[in-house]
Amino acid sequence: MSTPQTFKRSFGLLDATMIVAGSMIGSGIFIVSADIVRNVSSAGWLVLVWVLAGVLTLIAALSYGELSAMFPRAGGQYVYLKEAFNPLLGFLYGWSFFTVIQTGTIAAVGVAFAKFTAYIFPALGEQNIIADLGFMKVTAAQLTAICVVVLLTYINTLGVKEGKLIQTTFTLTKIAALFGLIIFGLLLAARKDVWQANWQSAFTLQRLEPGGLLPYAGLAALGAVAGSMVGTLFSSDSWHNVTFIAGEIKRPERNIGLSLFLGTLLVTVIYVSTNLMFLGVMPLQEIAFAESDRVGVAASVHIFGSMGTYIIAALIMVSTFGCNNGLILAGARVYYTMANDGLFFKQLAVLNKNAVPAKALWLQCIWASLLCLSGKYGQLLDYVIFVVLIFYILTITGIFRLRKTRPQMPRPYKAFGYPVLPLCYIIAATTICLALLAYKPMFTWPGLGLVLLGIPVYYLVWGRQRTAVAQQQAPAVPEPAEDDMK
C-alpha cells in the first residue's frame, strides 16, 4: 500500500471545539489560583485576572479565525508567521515550539497526571525512586508520565479516528465533571460568611504573606498583576492547537474560526465559575496557602469530605489525559509542515499509511520524555510565557500586515472587531510583556535567549536544506526558443 501524501479531513465542528477546550483545560485551574491570591490578596482581583485572561484569549481566538480561513492547512501559527513576515520568523516560532512550548507542556501535563495518579496508587508517586543515576534520580511518577506520553503517541499513529475519539470523549467528560464540581460546591459547601469576608476588600491590591498583608509601592502593583497573569495565561493557552490540524478539518474556513470562539468561551466560563466557587467555599487565606498550591483538592475536601481527594484526583487524571492527547495530536503537524518547507528534519515530511505524521509524533514523544526526566520543564515553561506572548502579538500584527500586502487574498472570515479588538490585544499583551521584563527578569530574558538561539540554528543547519527544497518546488523554466534568443 502506498504512503498517503495528504491529510484526511475527518474533524467536524464538535471535534474541533473539543480540541480547543481539551487542550486548554489541564491541571492549571486546580493550582494557579493560590499564587494569584498571594500576589493580589483580594477576591475581586482574583476573578478579574481570570476574566482578563479569558477576554484576551477570546480576542486572540477571534482574530486567528481570519488567518485560519486564509491558510486552511496544517501548521497553524507557524504558517501564519511565515506568510505574514518571513521564513525565519516562522522557524523561530517552530524552534521554540519544539524545544519547549509544546513538548515542555506535554511533559508538564504528563507529570501532573502522574502526581495525581499517586493519590489513588501511592506506588506511582515521586517518593518511589526507581533508579539513582548519580546526576539524576528516576522516579515512578516520571516513568508514569513517560508511559502516558508514549501510549498517547502510539494511539495517534494509528490514525485520526483513534485520536479524535479519545479527545472528544475525555473532553466532554471533564467539562461535565467540572460543571458538576462547580454546582456541588455552590450548593453543598458555599458559606455566606466566607463569601462576604472574601469580598470585604474586593479590589485592595496587596501581597498576602503568612504573617499578614504587604502593600505594593508605586508600579510594583502592575508587576504583581502581570506576574499573576502568567498562571492564568498558561492555563488558558494551547487554544490555537486546532489551527495546527487545519488540513484535517471539514470546512476549515468556517469550522476553525467557530471552534476557536466556542471552545475559548466555554473554557473562560468554566474558569471564572470555578474561582467563584473557590471564593464561596474557602477563605482567601486557605486558597493562598493550600498545601502544594492544590486549591482544587482543598475545595473538593470541603465539598465531599475525606473522599474529596480521590474525586479531584480522578477528575485531574481525566483532564490531563485528554489535554495531553490534544497537545500530542496537534503538535506533530507543525513539525511535519516545517519539514515540508525545508525548515526541519526532512524525514518528518511524510505521512504513514494511516495518513498521520508518525515520525513527527515519535520525535515529539522522545523529546517530551527527556523533558519529563530532566526535571527542568517547569522552569522552561516559566521562561517561555514571555516568548509565547510575543509570538501571539506578532501573529495578530500579521493580520494588519497581510491586509496591506495581500489585500486580494480571499478572506471567508474576517477578524471580529478589526482593527479595534486586535489592536487592544496587542496593546494589552505588550503591556504585560513590558511589566514582566521589568519585574520578572529571571523568567523573561532566558526565554528570549532561547528564541534567539534559533537564529544561528536556522542559518547553519536548515539554510541549505530550505534552499534545496525551494529549488525542487519551483516550477521549471522552459528553455528559450532559438528565435527568441536572436
Secondary structure as GFF3:
##gff-version 3
##sequence-region A 1 486
A	DSSP	alpha_helix	13	24	.	.	.	ID=ss1
A	DSSP	three_ten_helix	28	30	.	.	.	ID=ss2
A	DSSP	alpha_helix	33	40	.	.	.	ID=ss3
A	DSSP	alpha_helix	43	70	.	.	.	ID=ss4
A	DSSP	alpha_helix	77	84	.	.	.	ID=ss5
A	DSSP	alpha_helix	87	96	.	.	.	ID=ss6
A	DSSP	pi_helix	97	101	.	.	.	ID=ss7
A	DSSP	alpha_helix	102	120	.	.	.	ID=ss8
A	DSSP	three_ten_helix	122	124	.	.	.	ID=ss9
A	DSSP	beta_strand	129	132	.	.	.	ID=ss10
A	DSSP	beta_strand	137	139	.	.	.	ID=ss11
A	DSSP	alpha_helix	140	157	.	.	.	ID=ss12
A	DSSP	alpha_helix	160	184	.	.	.	ID=ss13
A	DSSP	pi_helix	185	189	.	.	.	ID=ss14
A	DSSP	alpha_helix	192	198	.	.	.	ID=ss15
A	DSSP	beta_strand	206	209	.	.	.	ID=ss16
A	DSSP	beta_strand	212	215	.	.	.	ID=ss17
A	DSSP	alpha_helix	220	235	.	.	.	ID=ss18
A	DSSP	alpha_helix	241	244	.	.	.	ID=ss19
A	DSSP	three_ten_helix	246	248	.	.	.	ID=ss20
A	DSSP	alpha_helix	252	281	.	.	.	ID=ss21
A	DSSP	alpha_helix	284	288	.	.	.	ID=ss22
A	DSSP	three_ten_helix	291	293	.	.	.	ID=ss23
A	DSSP	alpha_helix	295	304	.	.	.	ID=ss24
A	DSSP	three_ten_helix	305	307	.	.	.	ID=ss25
A	DSSP	alpha_helix	308	340	.	.	.	ID=ss26
A	DSSP	three_ten_helix	346	348	.	.	.	ID=ss27
A	DSSP	alpha_helix	358	374	.	.	.	ID=ss28
A	DSSP	alpha_helix	377	405	.	.	.	ID=ss29
A	DSSP	alpha_helix	420	439	.	.	.	ID=ss30
A	DSSP	alpha_helix	441	452	.	.	.	ID=ss31
A	DSSP	alpha_helix	454	457	.	.	.	ID=ss32
A	DSSP	pi_helix	458	462	.	.	.	ID=ss33
A	DSSP	alpha_helix	463	473	.	.	.	ID=ss34
A	DSSP	three_ten_helix	483	485	.	.	.	ID=ss35
###
